């Protein structure tokens, strides 16, 4: 396990302009467009960038449990100059059709494999944030043929707080550090998903032992957090990376749990650094 240096970023860099772009879908905005495809019987929404050309692999961004593609828009834009970027809404979230049940981690991972097949993608660089990191790790462990590199951004959940109360308590602390312009996105996403689905998905998250998947990951991996992230403290970040045979860590100065939203530039740079050896193969 090695550490990766990242350049400092101002904390909470997310304002009205970023909010407007995050809420734009399904309208085109800043080079991002929306598509709807039938995946595993569900009308599934994907926000994507244009292909910039070249040999850079696609990057797929997987959102967390109460949110959607919206809060990952800043990172999608930061990566779009060098990579084709795809941001699917998982079943029941964002603009994707809502199934009658809340999917657990293995079912989300299976859905994501079906989504990749629908887009004829793979292997891809897969980034999962928070609960999305659990889904991404599960897919990388079960279908290594679909993943060329893995980024676990703020991966949940730390065994020291693996309960609904523990995770909610840490999230409340995190709100003290986050940019307040993110609040309208969260409210819209919870409304789309329905509160019961958010709570049910949280229950699935705290019952999921991500460690069992991490030890099976065989691709180059980056475990990345904000340096001020109370949901994923430094000890858990290091332990998660230690479990993956080929992993490095990074912490973005000044950023909290939503590091992909408030520090997209440093996160995009860290992803490009991770992929540089992959591109040279």
Number of C-alpha atoms within 10 A of each C-alpha: 16 13 15 16 13 16 12 14 18 12 19 20 18 20 13 10 9 18 19 13 19 20 17 16 20 15 11 14 15 9 10 21 17 19 13 16 15 14 20 15 9 17 15 23 25 22 25 25 23 14 14 13 11 9 9 18 21 21 28 24 28 28 27 28 23 24 25 28 27 28 25 24 25 21 21 28 21 19 22 21 14 18 24 20 26 24 23 27 24 29 26 23 28 26 25 23 20 19 13 9 12 21 18 17 25 17 15 20 24 17 20 22 20 15 20 18 13 13 11 9 16 18 17 18 26 25 26 23 27 24 27 27 28 31 32 31 30 25 26 25 20 17 15 17 13 18 24 21 24 28 28 28 30 32 28 27 26 23 13 9 17 17 17 15 11 16 21 14 14 17 16 12 14 17 16 10 18 23 18 13 16 22 13 11 18 16 12 17 23 19 15 20 23 15 13 12 22 21 15 15 21 22 16 18 25 21 15 20 16 22 18 13 20 21 17 17 25 18 20 20 28 28 26 29 31 27 18 21 24 21 27 27 18 19 9 18 23 20 14 24 23 18 17 22 16 16 23 22 24 22 28 26 19 19 26 31 27 26 32 30 26 29 26 23 21 22 28 20 15 22 21 17 15 21 19 11 10 16 11 6 5
